[in-house]
Amino acid sequence: MFKFGKNWLRFLDTKNQEQRLAIAVDSIKTFMGVENLNGKVFIDAGCGSGFFSLAAWKLGAEVISFDLDPECVTCCEYYKKKYAFNPGNWTILKGSVLDRNFLATLPKGDVVYSYGVLHHTGNLKQAMENVETLVKDRGYLYIAIYNKVYGRNGSKCWQKRKARYNRLPIFLQWLMVVKYLIRNGFIPEILNGKNPLKEWQEYKVKRGESKWVDAIDWVGAYPYEFLRPDEVFNFYKKNYDLVNLLTKNTLALNVYLFKKK
C-alpha cells in the first residue's frame, strides 16, 4: 500500500501556506454555497495532511479528523498546533473508514467530508456505505472519487501501473515518476509554447507543493478504484439528494455534495 502520509510530510513547511489555506477555505464555501460552518460538526474521514480540516476549523466548525495512516495523523496534528493553536474544538484520531466499530464511537456530522480517500481503501463500496452512516439527518456528504475512464491509458490501465509501482524498488519508482512528468508535463508544455521550469515554479506557488510530490501521489496511489458519476448517484439516491457535482471527462476526481433526506 502507498504511504500517503510519508508523501504529505515532505511539504509541511513549504511556503505559501496562507495562500493555500485561503484557497481551501474558499473551495469549501463555494462548493457548499455557505459563508461559514459556525456551529456545525465537520468530520474529515481520511484527513490526509489535515489541511482541509484546518480550513473547516477556520470556517467555524467543530472538527473531527481521522486517518488510518499514523503519518497523516502527524501531519494533521502539525497543522492544528501551528495554525489553529491547538484548540479544543478540533479532535484528531487514528482510525479507518472501513472499521465500523471505530465509526460507531464518533458523533454524527453536519458535514462529512472525504476527499480523494474512499477509492484508496481497497474496498470502495464498503467505504462509501460506511462513511454515510456518520451523516446527521439533513446533513451533507461531501466526497470526491476518481472518475472511471475507458480505453487505452484509462482507469484499468492506471490501476495496473499503480500496482506495479508499489512492487518496484525505489529507483525504478523514481523512473516511473520521471517518465510520467515528461509525458504529461514537460512535453505538452513545450508543445504549447510554455516554459516547463516556469510552470514548475508557478505550480509550487499555487499549490504549496512541488509537481514532483504531486506526481508521486498520483503514480503511486494504490489501492485505486473508480466510478462513473451515475454509479455514485445511484449508490446514494435512496437516502440522499444530489446538491452539487463537479465532474470532468478525465481520470481526475469527480466531486459530489449530497444532502441526507
Residue frames as qw, qx, qy, qz and C-alpha x, y, z in Angstrom:
[[0.000, 0.887, 0.462, 0.000, 0.00, 0.00, 0.00],
 [0.362, 0.594, -0.024, 0.718, 1.19, 3.50, -0.87],
 [0.437, -0.438, -0.458, 0.639, 2.36, 5.60, 2.11],
 [0.096, 0.826, 0.346, 0.434, 0.26, 8.74, 1.70],
 [0.451, -0.882, -0.080, 0.113, 1.34, 10.29, 4.98],
 [0.684, -0.296, 0.257, 0.615, 5.02, 9.94, 4.15],
 [0.385, 0.458, 0.409, 0.689, 4.40, 11.89, 0.95],
 [0.170, -0.904, -0.294, -0.260, 2.43, 14.62, 2.78],
 [0.630, -0.679, -0.027, 0.376, 5.21, 15.07, 5.33],
 [0.651, 0.131, 0.238, 0.709, 7.54, 16.23, 2.55],
 [0.171, 0.455, 0.202, 0.850, 5.97, 19.66, 2.23],
 [0.370, -0.717, -0.554, 0.203, 4.57, 20.59, 5.64],
 [0.337, -0.680, -0.066, 0.647, 6.86, 23.60, 5.85],
 [0.430, 0.345, 0.462, 0.694, 6.58, 24.80, 2.25],
 [0.011, -0.171, -0.069, 0.983, 5.92, 28.45, 1.50],
 [0.353, -0.097, -0.392, -0.844, 2.57, 29.99, 0.59],
 [0.137, -0.268, -0.931, 0.207, 0.64, 28.02, 3.21],
 [0.177, 0.450, 0.413, -0.772, -1.61, 31.02, 3.95],
 [0.382, 0.325, -0.407, -0.763, -2.41, 31.33, 0.24],
 [0.316, -0.025, -0.926, -0.204, -3.18, 27.61, 0.04],
 [0.016, -0.333, -0.798, 0.501, -5.37, 27.88, 3.13],
 [0.306, 0.410, 0.099, -0.854, -7.35, 30.75, 1.65],
 [0.424, 0.200, -0.665, -0.581, -7.93, 28.68, -1.50],
 [0.237, -0.136, -0.957, 0.095, -9.03, 25.66, 0.58],
 [0.123, 0.386, 0.576, -0.710, -11.44, 27.77, 2.64],
 [0.381, 0.384, -0.170, -0.824, -12.90, 29.33, -0.49],
 [0.332, 0.090, -0.853, -0.393, -13.34, 25.95, -2.18],
 [0.085, -0.312, -0.897, 0.303, -15.49, 24.67, 0.70],
 [0.194, 0.473, 0.320, -0.798, -17.55, 27.87, 0.82],
 [0.351, 0.347, -0.434, -0.754, -18.11, 27.90, -2.94],
 [0.302, 0.005, -0.913, -0.274, -18.95, 24.24, -3.38],
 [0.132, -0.394, -0.850, 0.324, -21.32, 24.14, -0.40],
 [0.075, -0.640, -0.383, -0.662, -22.79, 27.59, -1.02],
 [0.554, -0.734, -0.356, 0.166, -22.12, 28.77, 2.55],
 [0.116, 0.877, -0.232, 0.405, -20.31, 31.68, 4.20],
 [0.124, -0.541, 0.722, -0.414, -19.26, 29.76, 7.30],
 [0.648, -0.128, -0.746, -0.083, -19.67, 26.50, 9.20],
 [0.167, -0.373, 0.505, -0.760, -20.41, 28.06, 12.59],
 [0.651, -0.146, 0.455, -0.590, -21.95, 25.56, 15.00],
 [0.887, 0.275, -0.242, -0.281, -21.51, 22.65, 12.59],
 [0.707, -0.403, 0.571, 0.105, -19.74, 19.35, 13.22],
 [0.587, 0.673, -0.390, -0.226, -17.33, 18.66, 10.36],
 [0.831, -0.278, 0.474, 0.083, -15.96, 15.11, 10.12],
 [0.371, 0.717, -0.528, -0.265, -12.91, 14.71, 7.88],
 [0.930, -0.086, 0.347, -0.080, -12.85, 10.99, 7.06],
 [0.817, 0.193, 0.214, 0.499, -9.36, 10.16, 5.85],
 [0.080, -0.956, -0.080, 0.269, -7.92, 13.58, 6.64],
 [0.731, 0.514, -0.013, 0.448, -4.59, 13.10, 4.83],
 [0.410, 0.313, -0.259, 0.816, -2.47, 16.16, 5.53],
 [0.239, -0.598, -0.603, 0.471, -5.28, 17.69, 7.59],
 [0.156, -0.020, 0.148, 0.976, -5.25, 20.86, 5.53],
 [0.318, -0.400, -0.494, -0.703, -8.98, 20.82, 4.80],
 [0.526, -0.558, -0.597, 0.234, -9.68, 20.04, 8.44],
 [0.331, -0.303, -0.155, 0.880, -7.85, 23.29, 9.17],
 [0.081, -0.189, -0.394, -0.896, -9.92, 25.07, 6.52],
 [0.449, -0.544, -0.644, -0.296, -13.16, 23.80, 8.08],
 [0.495, -0.509, -0.451, 0.541, -11.97, 24.91, 11.52],
 [0.189, -0.093, 0.076, 0.975, -11.22, 28.36, 10.09],
 [0.275, -0.336, -0.514, -0.740, -14.82, 28.45, 8.87],
 [0.432, -0.365, 0.304, -0.766, -16.06, 27.95, 12.43],
 [0.851, -0.106, -0.423, -0.293, -16.76, 24.22, 12.55],
 [0.640, -0.498, 0.565, -0.152, -16.11, 21.78, 15.35],
 [0.603, 0.526, -0.558, -0.219, -13.75, 19.38, 13.55],
 [0.808, -0.288, 0.511, -0.054, -13.17, 15.66, 13.96],
 [0.491, 0.649, -0.538, -0.221, -10.34, 14.35, 11.77],
 [0.783, -0.304, 0.542, -0.026, -9.26, 10.75, 11.41],
 [0.598, 0.596, -0.497, -0.198, -6.93, 8.69, 9.26],
 [0.988, -0.149, -0.010, 0.036, -5.56, 5.17, 9.37],
 [0.705, 0.417, -0.212, 0.533, -2.05, 6.30, 8.40],
 [0.562, -0.658, -0.252, 0.433, -0.16, 7.46, 11.53],
 [0.418, -0.095, 0.173, 0.887, 1.94, 9.85, 9.45],
 [0.077, -0.574, -0.463, -0.671, -1.24, 11.52, 8.18],
 [0.516, -0.756, -0.398, 0.062, -2.31, 11.91, 11.81],
 [0.574, -0.372, -0.031, 0.729, 1.08, 13.53, 12.48],
 [0.210, 0.283, 0.352, 0.867, 0.55, 15.96, 9.58],
 [0.291, -0.710, -0.490, -0.414, -2.90, 16.89, 10.85],
 [0.596, -0.672, -0.287, 0.334, -1.60, 17.47, 14.38],
 [0.486, -0.073, 0.111, 0.864, 1.11, 19.71, 12.95],
 [0.006, -0.468, -0.376, -0.800, -1.43, 21.98, 11.26],
 [0.485, -0.727, -0.471, -0.120, -3.63, 22.01, 14.35],
 [0.614, -0.552, -0.175, 0.536, -0.78, 23.18, 16.56],
 [0.423, -0.059, 0.206, 0.881, 0.85, 25.62, 14.14],
 [0.041, -0.270, -0.391, -0.879, -2.12, 27.34, 12.53],
 [0.506, -0.579, -0.456, -0.448, -5.05, 26.72, 14.89],
 [0.084, -0.545, 0.533, -0.642, -3.08, 26.99, 18.15],
 [0.257, -0.014, -0.946, 0.196, -4.21, 23.54, 19.32],
 [0.467, -0.235, 0.075, -0.849, -7.89, 24.35, 20.01],
 [0.363, -0.029, 0.849, -0.384, -10.24, 22.15, 21.99],
 [0.688, 0.435, 0.304, -0.495, -12.84, 22.03, 19.22],
 [0.628, 0.556, -0.493, -0.228, -10.61, 20.03, 16.87],
 [0.770, -0.330, 0.535, -0.110, -10.16, 16.32, 17.61],
 [0.491, 0.564, -0.618, -0.241, -7.69, 14.15, 15.69],
 [0.815, -0.216, 0.489, -0.226, -7.91, 10.35, 15.80],
 [0.077, 0.361, -0.867, -0.333, -6.32, 7.29, 14.23],
 [0.592, 0.229, 0.695, -0.338, -8.96, 5.12, 12.60],
 [0.108, -0.030, 0.786, 0.608, -10.28, 3.65, 9.37],
 [0.536, 0.143, -0.070, -0.829, -13.44, 4.35, 7.42],
 [0.631, 0.056, -0.720, -0.282, -13.66, 0.57, 6.96],
 [0.266, -0.045, -0.834, 0.482, -13.79, -0.01, 10.74],
 [0.393, -0.587, -0.468, -0.531, -17.45, 0.10, 11.75],
 [0.633, -0.539, -0.458, 0.315, -16.61, -0.33, 15.43],
 [0.384, -0.157, -0.074, 0.907, -14.41, 2.77, 15.30],
 [0.086, -0.338, -0.367, -0.862, -17.02, 4.77, 13.38],
 [0.489, -0.606, -0.602, -0.179, -19.65, 3.86, 15.97],
 [0.515, -0.458, -0.363, 0.627, -17.65, 5.79, 18.58],
 [0.195, 0.040, 0.150, 0.969, -17.92, 9.05, 16.61],
 [0.290, 0.537, 0.438, -0.660, -20.74, 11.60, 16.78],
 [0.521, 0.616, 0.544, 0.233, -22.81, 12.34, 13.70],
 [0.318, -0.243, 0.166, 0.901, -21.60, 15.16, 11.48],
 [0.373, 0.744, 0.236, -0.502, -23.43, 18.06, 9.86],
 [0.553, 0.723, -0.362, -0.200, -20.81, 17.76, 7.14],
 [0.828, -0.255, 0.460, 0.191, -18.94, 14.53, 6.46],
 [0.364, 0.836, -0.341, -0.229, -16.02, 15.20, 4.17],
 [0.777, -0.218, 0.540, 0.239, -13.95, 12.54, 2.44],
 [0.442, 0.833, -0.169, -0.287, -11.98, 13.97, -0.44],
 [0.548, 0.603, -0.579, -0.031, -9.96, 11.56, -2.58],
 [0.311, -0.447, 0.759, -0.357, -9.96, 8.90, 0.11],
 [0.817, 0.027, 0.404, -0.411, -12.63, 6.23, -0.33],
 [0.843, 0.493, -0.181, -0.118, -11.16, 4.87, -3.58],
 [0.330, 0.609, -0.671, 0.263, -7.83, 4.19, -1.84],
 [0.616, -0.422, 0.488, -0.452, -9.22, 1.96, 0.94],
 [0.015, 0.207, -0.968, -0.141, -9.19, -1.27, -1.06],
 [0.038, 0.453, 0.891, -0.019, -12.97, -1.59, -0.68],
 [0.032, -0.132, -0.155, -0.978, -14.61, 1.45, -2.26],
 [0.474, -0.436, -0.531, -0.551, -18.26, 0.36, -1.99],
 [0.616, -0.472, -0.568, 0.273, -17.89, -0.62, 1.66],
 [0.332, -0.162, -0.196, 0.908, -16.17, 2.70, 2.41],
 [0.189, -0.268, -0.317, -0.890, -18.98, 4.58, 0.65],
 [0.586, -0.500, -0.586, -0.253, -21.55, 2.71, 2.72],
 [0.596, -0.377, -0.482, 0.520, -19.71, 3.24, 5.99],
 [0.243, 0.015, -0.090, 0.966, -18.99, 6.94, 5.60],
 [0.290, -0.416, -0.357, -0.785, -22.61, 7.85, 5.05],
 [0.594, -0.519, -0.611, 0.073, -23.54, 6.39, 8.44],
 [0.425, -0.237, -0.314, 0.815, -21.73, 9.36, 10.00],
 [0.022, -0.278, -0.254, -0.926, -24.09, 11.94, 8.45],
 [0.197, 0.280, 0.595, -0.727, -26.79, 13.57, 10.56],
 [0.308, 0.659, 0.685, 0.052, -30.35, 13.81, 9.28],
 [0.264, 0.948, 0.177, 0.025, -30.41, 16.67, 6.74],
 [0.440, -0.695, 0.372, 0.429, -26.63, 16.73, 6.91],
 [0.549, 0.754, -0.277, -0.232, -24.20, 16.82, 4.00],
 [0.856, -0.144, 0.394, 0.301, -21.91, 14.21, 2.49],
 [0.277, 0.899, -0.269, -0.205, -19.03, 15.89, 0.62],
 [0.800, -0.214, 0.510, 0.233, -16.89, 13.36, -1.26],
 [0.387, 0.725, -0.429, -0.374, -14.50, 13.11, -4.20],
 [0.818, -0.049, 0.571, 0.055, -13.98, 9.85, -6.10],
 [0.160, -0.375, 0.649, 0.643, -11.85, 9.11, -9.15],
 [0.671, 0.441, -0.058, -0.593, -13.72, 9.08, -12.45],
 [0.740, 0.028, 0.655, 0.149, -13.94, 5.89, -14.49],
 [0.353, 0.705, -0.346, -0.509, -12.34, 6.29, -17.92],
 [0.919, 0.161, 0.361, 0.001, -12.31, 3.56, -20.55],
 [0.696, 0.703, -0.090, 0.115, -9.75, 2.66, -23.18],
 [0.750, 0.214, -0.236, 0.580, -6.01, 2.98, -23.50],
 [0.238, 0.226, -0.360, 0.874, -4.48, 4.90, -20.60],
 [0.525, -0.543, -0.276, -0.595, -7.85, 4.63, -18.87],
 [0.572, -0.610, 0.317, -0.447, -8.66, 3.72, -15.28],
 [0.985, -0.135, 0.106, -0.014, -7.92, -0.01, -15.52],
 [0.712, 0.503, -0.221, 0.437, -4.59, 0.68, -17.19],
 [0.011, -0.698, 0.383, -0.605, -3.63, 3.05, -14.38],
 [0.821, -0.453, 0.173, -0.301, -4.78, 0.54, -11.79],
 [0.964, 0.095, -0.048, 0.243, -2.21, -1.91, -13.13],
 [0.448, 0.625, -0.256, 0.586, 0.52, 0.75, -13.30],
 [0.361, -0.702, 0.296, -0.538, -0.06, 1.81, -9.72],
 [0.944, -0.293, 0.124, -0.090, 0.05, -1.78, -8.51],
 [0.846, 0.321, -0.121, 0.408, 3.31, -2.29, -10.40],
 [0.111, 0.766, -0.272, 0.571, 4.81, 0.91, -8.95],
 [0.593, -0.628, 0.306, -0.400, 4.27, -0.36, -5.42],
 [0.984, -0.097, 0.112, 0.097, 6.12, -3.61, -6.19],
 [0.662, 0.605, -0.158, 0.413, 9.20, -1.89, -7.62],
 [0.624, -0.309, -0.224, 0.682, 12.42, -0.86, -5.85],
 [0.086, -0.811, -0.205, 0.541, 12.78, 2.86, -5.13],
 [0.164, -0.433, 0.441, 0.769, 15.00, 3.75, -8.10],
 [0.081, 0.260, 0.817, 0.508, 12.52, 2.20, -10.57],
 [0.034, -0.776, -0.592, 0.217, 9.65, 4.01, -8.84],
 [0.156, -0.673, 0.088, 0.717, 11.64, 7.19, -9.38],
 [0.140, -0.109, 0.684, 0.708, 11.97, 6.40, -13.10],
 [0.056, 0.562, 0.807, 0.174, 8.21, 5.84, -13.39],
 [0.079, -0.832, -0.343, 0.429, 7.53, 9.26, -11.90],
 [0.177, -0.500, 0.374, 0.761, 10.09, 10.93, -14.18],
 [0.137, 0.174, 0.814, 0.537, 8.51, 9.26, -17.22],
 [0.006, 0.725, 0.686, -0.068, 5.07, 10.43, -16.12],
 [0.125, -0.786, -0.101, 0.597, 6.22, 14.03, -15.66],
 [0.179, -0.291, 0.567, 0.749, 7.94, 14.11, -19.05],
 [0.065, 0.326, 0.839, 0.431, 4.92, 12.69, -20.89],
 [0.148, -0.748, -0.643, -0.071, 2.23, 14.60, -19.01],
 [0.273, -0.850, -0.142, 0.428, 4.07, 17.78, -18.08],
 [0.312, -0.543, 0.375, 0.684, 7.21, 18.81, -19.90],
 [0.281, 0.133, 0.737, 0.600, 6.34, 17.65, -23.43],
 [0.085, 0.756, 0.630, 0.155, 2.77, 19.09, -23.53],
 [0.205, -0.864, -0.122, 0.443, 4.02, 22.37, -22.02],
 [0.320, -0.376, 0.491, 0.718, 6.79, 22.71, -24.61],
 [0.226, 0.353, 0.766, 0.486, 4.37, 21.89, -27.44],
 [0.046, -0.858, -0.510, -0.040, 2.05, 24.62, -26.14],
 [0.330, 0.693, -0.060, 0.638, 4.87, 27.15, -26.12],
 [0.546, -0.812, 0.031, -0.204, 5.28, 27.20, -22.34],
 [0.242, 0.607, -0.670, 0.353, 8.43, 27.12, -20.25],
 [0.778, -0.264, -0.569, -0.028, 8.39, 23.88, -18.19],
 [0.472, -0.034, -0.518, 0.713, 10.66, 25.31, -15.49],
 [0.185, -0.186, 0.107, -0.959, 8.45, 28.38, -15.08],
 [0.696, -0.282, -0.407, -0.520, 5.34, 26.17, -14.98],
 [0.691, -0.146, -0.638, 0.307, 7.03, 24.04, -12.30],
 [0.224, 0.022, -0.412, 0.883, 7.74, 27.09, -10.14],
 [0.393, -0.199, -0.082, -0.894, 4.26, 28.57, -10.58],
 [0.717, -0.250, -0.607, -0.235, 2.68, 25.22, -9.71],
 [0.534, -0.158, -0.622, 0.550, 4.51, 25.22, -6.39],
 [0.038, -0.079, 0.206, -0.974, 3.39, 28.77, -5.64],
 [0.564, -0.197, -0.282, -0.750, -0.26, 27.98, -6.38],
 [0.828, -0.213, -0.484, -0.189, -0.41, 24.55, -4.73],
 [0.458, -0.730, 0.419, -0.286, 2.17, 24.89, -1.95],
 [0.817, -0.200, 0.532, 0.100, 3.75, 21.64, -3.11],
 [0.011, -0.506, 0.648, 0.569, 6.01, 20.59, -5.95],
 [0.765, 0.299, -0.306, -0.481, 4.90, 18.78, -9.08],
 [0.365, 0.325, -0.866, 0.107, 7.26, 16.03, -8.03],
 [0.211, -0.009, 0.795, -0.569, 5.40, 15.35, -4.78],
 [0.647, 0.296, 0.177, -0.680, 2.06, 15.57, -6.56],
 [0.630, 0.395, -0.582, -0.328, 3.25, 13.19, -9.29],
 [0.143, 0.190, -0.934, 0.268, 4.35, 10.63, -6.71],
 [0.415, 0.135, 0.592, -0.678, 0.92, 10.91, -5.10],
 [0.725, 0.377, -0.086, -0.571, -0.76, 10.14, -8.44],
 [0.567, 0.412, -0.696, -0.155, 1.54, 7.47, -9.87],
 [0.227, 0.196, -0.897, 0.325, 1.93, 5.56, -6.61],
 [0.487, -0.126, 0.380, -0.776, -1.50, 5.96, -5.03],
 [0.635, -0.002, -0.714, -0.293, -2.73, 2.40, -4.54],
 [0.345, 0.407, 0.836, 0.126, -5.21, 0.75, -3.85],
 [0.140, 0.267, -0.222, -0.927, -7.03, 2.61, -6.60],
 [0.258, 0.470, 0.843, 0.050, -10.70, 2.27, -7.60],
 [0.076, 0.131, -0.242, -0.958, -13.03, 4.44, -9.67],
 [0.270, 0.532, 0.787, -0.158, -16.70, 5.03, -10.52],
 [0.090, 0.434, 0.445, 0.778, -18.75, 6.95, -13.07],
 [0.196, -0.127, 0.268, -0.935, -20.90, 9.79, -11.68],
 [0.696, -0.170, -0.309, -0.626, -24.09, 7.86, -12.38],
 [0.701, -0.085, -0.691, 0.155, -22.79, 4.91, -10.36],
 [0.208, 0.000, -0.548, 0.810, -22.12, 7.15, -7.37],
 [0.411, -0.119, -0.010, -0.904, -25.52, 8.85, -7.74],
 [0.753, -0.147, -0.509, -0.391, -27.34, 5.51, -7.92],
 [0.530, -0.021, -0.730, 0.432, -25.47, 4.27, -4.84],
 [0.119, -0.138, -0.509, 0.841, -26.73, 7.15, -2.69],
 [0.239, -0.255, -0.366, -0.863, -30.03, 8.13, -4.32],
 [0.492, -0.481, -0.720, -0.086, -32.24, 6.24, -1.83],
 [0.500, -0.641, -0.417, 0.406, -31.16, 8.32, 1.16],
 [0.313, -0.492, 0.069, 0.809, -29.61, 11.43, -0.41],
 [0.463, 0.852, 0.242, -0.029, -30.33, 14.22, -2.85],
 [0.656, 0.106, 0.147, 0.733, -27.50, 15.43, -5.07],
 [0.088, -0.899, -0.211, 0.374, -26.88, 19.12, -4.36],
 [0.187, 0.874, -0.352, -0.278, -23.74, 19.82, -6.35],
 [0.911, 0.060, 0.332, 0.239, -21.44, 17.98, -8.73],
 [0.124, 0.832, -0.430, -0.328, -18.11, 18.83, -10.32],
 [0.875, 0.056, 0.468, 0.113, -17.17, 16.31, -12.99],
 [0.132, 0.709, -0.514, -0.464, -14.56, 16.01, -15.72],
 [0.934, 0.322, -0.032, -0.154, -14.16, 13.66, -18.67],
 [0.362, 0.642, -0.635, 0.229, -10.71, 12.65, -17.42],
 [0.676, -0.090, -0.684, 0.260, -9.07, 10.43, -14.82],
 [0.027, 0.337, -0.394, 0.855, -9.43, 13.26, -12.29],
 [0.011, 0.265, 0.811, -0.521, -11.68, 13.37, -9.25],
 [0.265, -0.553, -0.502, -0.610, -15.41, 13.89, -9.51],
 [0.054, 0.026, -0.578, 0.814, -16.63, 15.92, -6.54],
 [0.363, -0.494, -0.699, -0.369, -20.09, 15.35, -5.04],
 [0.145, -0.111, 0.505, -0.844, -22.21, 17.12, -2.45],
 [0.405, -0.375, -0.784, -0.286, -25.18, 15.09, -1.21],
 [0.323, -0.307, 0.368, -0.816, -27.81, 16.11, 1.34],
 [0.038, -0.119, -0.977, 0.173, -29.42, 13.46, 3.51],
 [0.358, -0.413, -0.521, -0.655, -33.18, 13.19, 3.05]]
